[in-house]
Amino acid sequence: MRPGFGGPAVPVGVDVQVESLDAISEVDMDFTMTLYLRHYWKDERLSFRSNNNLSMTFDGRLVKKIWVPDMFFVHSKKSFIHDTTTENVMLRVYPDGKVLYSLRVTVTSMCSMDLSRFPLDTQTCSLEIESYAYTDDDLMLYWKEGNRSLNTDEKISLSQFLIQKFHTTTRLAFYSSTGWYNRLYITFTLRRHVFFFLLQTYFPATLMVMLSWVSFWIDRRAVPARVPLGITTVLTMSTIITGVNASMPRVSYIKAVDIYLWVSFVFVFLSVIEYAAVNYLSTLQERKERVLRERVSIESSHLHLPCTCGLAHPGMMSASYSEVDANTTGNYGLPEENGIKRQRMLVQLAMESDQITGHVGSTAYSKVGIDTHIIDKYARVLFPGSYFFFNIIYWSIYC
C-alpha cells in the first residue's frame, strides 16, 4: 500500500540528471536518452532510530519489498534499466522515513517532428514521466526544485544537432476511464547543423545546374558533346534526390530540401529541352538551305552566263558582275521581269558555290548559322539569372 493510504496524496519529488542524448532518428521519429531518474518521498513506515542521523543505502533487492512510485515514460517505444555489473538501482532511507530512489535508465521515446523546413529546421522533443496506477488523488508528482531539477552533462553533443536548451514543465493528463494524472515533461530544443547538408546536397545540386549551362556555349552541331552532358546532369540530379529521400521518412508534405532539389532538377531538364529546340530549329534551317541550293542550281542552269575561264576565282566574277550595268549585261536577251533581281542574286550564290561539291561557301553558311544560336544566347542569360533569383528567395525564406 502507498504511504498514508486513505489520506491526502503522497508528494513525490523528481529530479533528473541527463547523461547522454544518444540518437535522433527522423525515419522513426524518436530519440534515445540515458538518464538518472531520482524520486523523493516520505514513508514513515521505513523510519528508524539513529544516534548519528546517518542514512542507510540498499541495492535493488529491497525495492521489491517496499512501496515505490510506479513511474513510466509516456510514448516510450522501449526502455531498460542498466544492469552492468549489477542492476543500477539505489535506495537510500533516512531515519525520519524520507526515501531517495535512484535508477539509471535508457529510454527511446517518440518525437513528433515537423520536417517541412528540413534540413533548415528546429525540432522540439519531450520526455514525459507519469505514474501508471495512481491518480492525482493518491500521488502528487512534481519537480523537486523546478527547472533546477534537470541537470545535463556539458559534454552532451550530437553530430547533426545543436542542443539549444532543456527545460521542465508539469501538466495534468486526463484519461476517460481512469481520471487525472500528474505528468512531468523534460523538453529540449534541437537545431540541425546545416553545413553537412550544404556539402552533401546543396553544393552538388548547384554545381550540376551550373554544369548544365556549359552546353549553351558548345556549338549546336556538336551533338555528341551536348546530349551526353545534359543526360549526365539529369541522372546525377536524380541520384542526389534519391539519396536524400532514402534517409528520410515518407511524409506526405514537401520538405525544404525537396523544393531546392526539384527546382534544380527542372533547370537541368530544361537545359536538355533547350538543346532539343535548338537542334530542331537548326534542322529546319538546314532543310530550307538545301531547298535553296537546289533551286539555285536549277535556275542557274537555265541562265546563259559569259565564260569565266579566264578568272582566277569565282568570287572575282561575283564582284565584277554586281558592278555591271543591268541594262547591258543582266538580261542576255531576256525580257525585263519583276523577279530579275532575285535571279541575279541566285546567280551570284551559284557562282560562289564550290565547283566540286556544289555546296554553298563557308562565308554564306556561317552567316545563316549565327541566327540559329539566338535561343542559346537568351539561355546564357535567362537560366543563370532565374536560378540566382530562386536562390535569393529560397534562402531568404528558410534562413
C-alpha positions as CSV (number, residue, x, y, z in Angstrom):
1,M,0.0,0.0,0.0
2,R,1.1,3.6,-0.6
3,P,2.1,5.7,2.4
4,G,-0.9,7.4,4.1
5,F,-3.4,5.2,2.3
6,G,-6.9,6.8,2.5
7,G,-5.4,10.2,3.3
8,P,-4.0,13.0,1.1
9,A,-1.9,12.3,-2.0
10,V,1.7,11.3,-1.4
11,P,4.1,14.1,-2.7
12,V,6.8,12.5,-4.8
13,G,9.5,14.9,-6.0
14,V,11.6,14.1,-9.1
15,D,14.9,15.3,-10.4
16,V,16.8,14.1,-13.5
17,Q,20.4,14.0,-14.5
18,V,20.7,13.6,-18.3
19,E,23.8,11.6,-19.0
20,S,23.6,11.4,-22.8
21,L,21.3,12.1,-25.8
22,D,22.3,9.1,-27.9
23,A,20.4,9.3,-31.1
24,I,17.8,11.3,-33.1
25,S,16.1,9.4,-35.9
26,E,14.0,11.3,-38.5
27,V,12.9,8.0,-40.1
28,D,11.5,6.5,-36.9
29,M,10.7,9.9,-35.4
30,D,12.2,9.1,-32.0
31,F,15.1,9.9,-29.8
32,T,17.2,7.8,-27.3
33,M,18.3,9.3,-24.0
34,T,20.2,7.9,-21.0
35,L,19.4,9.5,-17.6
36,Y,19.5,9.1,-13.9
37,L,15.9,9.3,-12.6
38,R,15.6,10.1,-8.9
39,H,12.5,10.0,-6.7
40,Y,12.0,11.6,-3.3
41,W,9.1,10.9,-0.9
42,K,8.5,10.1,2.8
43,D,7.3,6.8,4.1
44,E,7.1,6.8,8.0
45,R,6.9,3.0,7.9
46,L,10.6,3.0,7.0
47,S,11.7,5.4,9.8
48,F,14.2,4.1,12.3
49,R,16.2,5.2,15.3
50,S,19.7,6.5,14.6
51,N,22.0,8.2,17.1
52,N,24.2,9.8,14.4
53,N,21.3,10.6,11.9
54,L,23.0,8.6,9.1
55,S,21.0,7.2,6.3
56,M,21.1,3.5,5.1
57,T,21.7,2.6,1.5
58,F,20.4,-0.5,-0.2
59,D,20.6,-2.1,-3.6
60,G,17.7,-3.1,-5.9
61,R,16.8,-6.2,-3.9
62,L,15.0,-4.2,-1.2
63,V,13.0,-2.3,-3.9
64,K,10.8,-5.4,-4.5
65,K,9.8,-5.5,-0.8
66,I,8.7,-1.9,-0.2
67,W,6.4,0.6,-1.9
68,V,8.0,2.7,-4.7
69,P,6.4,5.1,-7.2
70,D,5.3,3.3,-10.4
71,M,6.8,5.7,-12.9
72,F,6.7,5.1,-16.6
73,F,7.6,7.0,-19.7
74,V,4.7,8.1,-21.8
75,H,5.0,7.5,-25.6
76,S,8.2,5.4,-25.0
77,K,9.0,2.7,-27.5
78,K,11.4,0.8,-25.3
79,S,13.4,1.4,-22.2
80,F,15.5,-0.6,-19.8
81,I,17.4,-0.3,-16.5
82,H,21.1,-0.8,-16.9
83,D,22.4,-4.0,-15.2
84,T,26.2,-3.9,-15.6
85,T,27.8,-5.1,-13.4
86,T,24.8,-5.2,-11.2
87,E,21.3,-3.6,-11.6
88,N,21.8,0.2,-11.5
89,V,19.3,0.9,-8.7
90,M,19.9,2.6,-5.4
91,L,17.6,3.0,-2.4
92,R,18.6,5.4,0.4
93,V,16.5,5.6,3.6
94,Y,16.8,8.3,6.2
95,P,15.9,7.9,9.9
96,D,12.8,10.1,9.6
97,G,11.4,7.9,6.8
98,K,12.5,10.0,3.8
99,V,13.4,7.9,0.8
100,L,15.7,8.5,-2.2
101,Y,15.1,6.1,-5.0
102,S,17.5,6.4,-8.0
103,L,17.9,4.3,-11.1
104,R,19.8,4.6,-14.4
105,V,17.6,4.2,-17.4
106,T,17.9,4.4,-21.2
107,V,14.7,5.2,-22.9
108,T,13.7,5.5,-26.6
109,S,10.7,7.8,-26.9
110,M,8.6,9.2,-29.7
111,C,9.2,12.7,-31.0
112,S,6.8,14.1,-33.5
113,M,8.9,16.1,-35.9
114,D,7.8,18.7,-38.5
115,L,10.2,18.2,-41.4
116,S,8.7,20.9,-43.7
117,R,11.8,23.0,-43.2
118,F,14.3,20.1,-43.3
119,P,17.3,20.5,-43.2
120,L,17.0,24.1,-42.0
121,D,14.7,23.1,-39.2
122,T,14.4,23.2,-35.4
123,Q,12.9,20.3,-33.5
124,T,11.3,20.2,-30.0
125,C,11.1,16.8,-28.3
126,S,9.8,15.9,-24.9
127,L,10.3,13.0,-22.5
128,E,7.1,12.6,-20.4
129,I,7.1,10.9,-16.9
130,E,3.9,9.8,-15.3
131,S,2.5,7.4,-12.6
132,Y,0.9,4.4,-14.2
133,A,-1.6,3.5,-11.5
134,Y,-2.0,6.4,-9.1
135,T,-4.1,9.4,-10.0
136,D,-3.5,12.9,-8.6
137,D,-5.8,11.9,-5.7
138,D,-3.2,9.4,-4.5
139,L,0.1,10.6,-5.8
140,M,1.2,14.2,-6.4
141,L,4.1,14.2,-8.8
142,Y,6.2,17.4,-9.1
143,W,9.7,18.6,-10.0
144,K,11.7,18.8,-6.7
145,E,13.4,22.1,-7.5
146,G,11.6,23.4,-10.6
147,N,14.0,23.9,-13.6
148,R,17.0,23.2,-11.4
149,S,15.7,19.7,-11.0
150,L,17.0,19.0,-14.5
151,N,20.8,18.8,-14.9
152,T,22.7,17.9,-18.1
153,D,26.2,16.9,-18.8
154,E,28.1,19.7,-20.5
155,K,29.7,17.1,-22.9
156,I,26.4,16.2,-24.4
157,S,26.6,16.7,-28.2
158,L,25.1,15.3,-31.4
159,S,26.6,15.1,-34.8
160,Q,23.6,16.6,-36.7
161,F,22.1,18.8,-34.0
162,L,22.9,21.7,-31.7
163,I,21.2,21.3,-28.3
164,Q,19.8,24.8,-27.6
165,K,18.0,24.3,-24.2
166,F,16.4,22.0,-21.7
167,H,13.5,22.9,-19.5
168,T,10.9,21.3,-17.4
169,T,7.1,21.6,-17.1
170,T,4.2,20.0,-15.2
171,R,0.8,19.3,-16.6
172,L,-2.3,17.2,-15.9
173,A,-3.2,14.3,-18.2
174,F,-6.8,13.0,-18.4
175,Y,-7.9,9.5,-19.3
176,S,-11.6,9.0,-19.7
177,S,-11.6,5.6,-17.9
178,T,-9.2,6.3,-15.0
179,G,-9.0,10.0,-14.3
180,W,-6.4,12.8,-13.9
181,Y,-2.7,12.1,-13.6
182,N,0.3,14.4,-12.9
183,R,2.7,14.4,-15.8
184,L,6.2,15.7,-15.9
185,Y,7.9,16.9,-19.1
186,I,11.5,17.2,-20.0
187,T,11.5,19.4,-23.1
188,F,14.6,20.1,-25.2
189,T,15.1,22.0,-28.4
190,L,17.4,20.9,-31.2
191,R,18.7,22.9,-34.1
192,R,20.1,21.0,-37.1
193,H,23.6,21.6,-38.3
194,V,23.1,22.7,-41.9
195,F,26.8,22.6,-43.0
196,F,26.7,18.8,-43.6
197,F,23.8,19.2,-46.0
198,L,25.4,22.1,-47.8
199,L,28.3,19.9,-48.6
200,Q,26.4,16.7,-49.4
201,T,23.2,18.1,-51.1
202,Y,23.1,21.8,-51.9
203,F,26.5,22.4,-53.3
204,P,26.4,19.2,-55.6
205,A,23.0,20.2,-56.8
206,T,24.0,23.7,-57.6
207,L,27.2,22.5,-59.4
208,M,25.1,20.2,-61.5
209,V,22.8,23.1,-62.6
210,M,25.8,25.2,-63.4
211,L,27.3,22.3,-65.4
212,S,24.2,22.1,-67.5
213,W,24.7,25.7,-68.6
214,V,28.0,24.8,-70.2
215,S,26.1,23.3,-73.2
216,F,24.9,26.8,-74.1
217,W,28.4,27.7,-75.1
218,I,29.0,24.5,-77.1
219,D,28.5,24.5,-80.9
220,R,24.9,23.5,-81.8
221,R,26.3,21.0,-84.3
222,A,28.3,19.1,-81.6
223,V,25.5,16.7,-80.7
224,P,27.9,14.1,-79.1
225,A,29.1,16.8,-76.7
226,R,25.8,18.4,-75.7
227,V,23.5,15.4,-75.4
228,P,25.7,13.3,-73.0
229,L,26.3,16.5,-70.9
230,G,22.6,17.0,-70.5
231,I,21.8,13.4,-69.8
232,T,24.6,13.1,-67.2
233,T,23.4,16.2,-65.2
234,V,19.8,14.9,-65.2
235,L,20.9,11.4,-64.0
236,T,23.2,13.0,-61.3
237,M,20.3,15.1,-60.0
238,S,18.1,12.0,-59.9
239,T,20.7,10.2,-57.8
240,I,21.0,13.1,-55.4
241,I,17.2,13.3,-54.9
242,T,17.0,9.5,-54.4
243,G,19.9,9.6,-51.8
244,V,18.3,12.3,-49.8
245,N,14.8,10.7,-49.7
246,A,16.3,7.2,-48.8
247,S,17.3,8.6,-45.4
248,M,14.0,10.4,-44.7
249,P,10.6,9.3,-43.6
250,R,7.9,9.1,-46.3
251,V,6.0,12.2,-45.2
252,S,3.0,13.5,-47.2
253,Y,4.2,17.1,-47.4
254,I,7.0,18.8,-49.2
255,K,10.3,19.5,-47.4
256,A,12.5,22.5,-47.9
257,V,15.3,20.3,-49.4
258,D,12.7,18.8,-51.9
259,I,11.9,22.3,-53.2
260,Y,15.5,23.1,-53.8
261,L,16.4,19.8,-55.4
262,W,13.3,19.6,-57.7
263,V,13.7,23.2,-58.8
264,S,17.3,22.4,-59.6
265,F,16.2,19.2,-61.5
266,V,13.8,21.3,-63.5
267,F,16.6,23.7,-64.5
268,V,18.8,20.8,-65.6
269,F,15.9,19.2,-67.5
270,L,15.1,22.5,-69.3
271,S,18.6,22.8,-70.4
272,V,18.2,19.5,-72.3
273,I,14.9,20.7,-73.7
274,E,16.6,23.9,-74.8
275,Y,19.1,22.0,-76.9
276,A,16.3,19.9,-78.4
277,A,14.6,23.1,-79.5
278,V,17.9,24.4,-80.9
279,N,18.6,21.2,-82.7
280,Y,15.1,21.1,-84.2
281,L,15.2,24.7,-85.4
282,S,18.7,24.0,-86.9
283,T,17.3,21.0,-88.8
284,L,14.5,23.1,-90.2
285,Q,17.0,25.8,-91.3
286,E,19.3,23.3,-93.0
287,R,16.3,21.9,-94.8
288,K,15.5,25.3,-96.1
289,E,19.1,25.9,-97.2
290,R,19.1,22.5,-99.0
291,V,15.9,23.5,-101.0
292,L,17.5,26.9,-101.7
293,R,20.6,25.3,-103.1
294,E,18.6,23.0,-105.3
295,R,16.6,25.9,-106.7
296,V,19.9,27.9,-107.3
297,S,21.4,25.0,-109.3
298,I,18.2,24.5,-111.3
299,E,17.7,28.2,-112.1
300,S,21.4,28.9,-112.8
301,S,21.5,26.0,-115.3
302,H,18.9,27.9,-117.5
303,L,20.8,31.2,-117.5
304,H,23.4,31.9,-120.2
305,L,26.4,33.1,-118.3
306,P,29.5,34.6,-120.0
307,C,32.6,32.4,-120.0
308,T,34.7,32.8,-116.8
309,C,37.5,30.6,-117.9
310,G,40.0,33.5,-117.5
311,L,39.0,34.4,-114.0
312,A,41.2,33.3,-111.1
313,H,38.3,32.8,-108.6
314,P,34.6,32.7,-108.8
315,G,34.4,35.4,-106.2
316,M,36.0,37.8,-108.6
317,M,33.2,37.2,-111.1
318,S,30.6,37.9,-108.5
319,A,32.2,41.2,-107.6
320,S,32.6,42.3,-111.2
321,Y,29.1,41.1,-112.1
322,S,27.5,43.1,-109.4
323,E,29.0,46.3,-110.8
324,V,27.9,45.8,-114.4
325,D,25.0,47.7,-115.7
326,A,21.9,45.6,-115.6
327,N,20.7,47.1,-118.9
328,T,23.7,45.8,-120.8
329,T,24.7,42.5,-119.2
330,G,21.8,41.5,-116.9
331,N,19.2,40.5,-119.4
332,Y,21.2,38.5,-122.0
333,G,18.3,39.0,-124.5
334,L,15.6,38.1,-121.9
335,P,12.8,40.4,-121.2
336,E,12.9,42.5,-118.0
337,E,10.7,41.0,-115.4
338,N,9.9,41.7,-111.7
339,G,11.9,38.7,-110.5
340,I,15.1,39.5,-112.3
341,K,16.8,40.8,-109.2
342,R,16.1,37.6,-107.4
343,Q,17.6,35.6,-110.3
344,R,20.7,37.7,-110.3
345,M,21.1,37.1,-106.6
346,L,20.7,33.3,-107.2
347,V,23.3,33.5,-110.0
348,Q,25.7,35.2,-107.6
349,L,25.2,32.4,-105.0
350,A,25.6,29.8,-107.6
351,M,28.9,31.3,-108.8
352,E,30.2,31.4,-105.3
353,S,29.4,27.7,-104.9
354,D,32.2,25.2,-104.6
355,Q,32.9,23.8,-108.1
356,I,33.4,20.2,-106.8
357,T,30.8,19.7,-104.1
358,G,28.2,22.2,-105.3
359,H,27.6,23.4,-101.6
360,V,27.3,27.0,-100.5
361,G,30.6,28.5,-99.4
362,S,31.7,28.8,-95.8
363,T,31.1,32.6,-95.6
364,A,27.4,32.4,-96.5
365,Y,26.8,29.3,-94.4
366,S,28.3,30.9,-91.3
367,K,26.0,33.9,-91.6
368,V,23.0,31.7,-91.7
369,G,24.2,29.6,-88.8
370,I,24.6,32.5,-86.4
371,D,20.9,33.2,-86.5
372,T,20.1,29.8,-85.1
373,H,22.0,30.5,-82.0
374,I,19.5,33.0,-80.7
375,I,18.0,30.6,-78.2
376,D,21.4,29.8,-76.8
377,K,22.2,33.5,-76.4
378,Y,19.0,34.1,-74.4
379,A,19.5,30.9,-72.4
380,R,23.0,32.1,-71.3
381,V,21.3,35.0,-69.5
382,L,17.9,33.7,-68.5
383,F,19.0,30.4,-66.9
384,P,21.7,31.8,-64.6
385,G,19.5,34.8,-63.8
386,S,16.4,32.8,-62.9
387,Y,18.4,30.3,-60.8
388,F,20.1,33.1,-58.9
389,F,16.8,34.8,-58.2
390,F,15.4,31.5,-57.0
391,N,18.3,31.1,-54.6
392,I,17.7,34.6,-53.2
393,I,14.1,33.8,-52.5
394,Y,14.8,30.3,-51.1
395,W,17.4,31.3,-48.6
396,S,15.6,34.4,-47.5
397,I,12.5,32.3,-46.6
398,Y,14.2,29.3,-44.9
399,C,17.2,31.0,-43.2
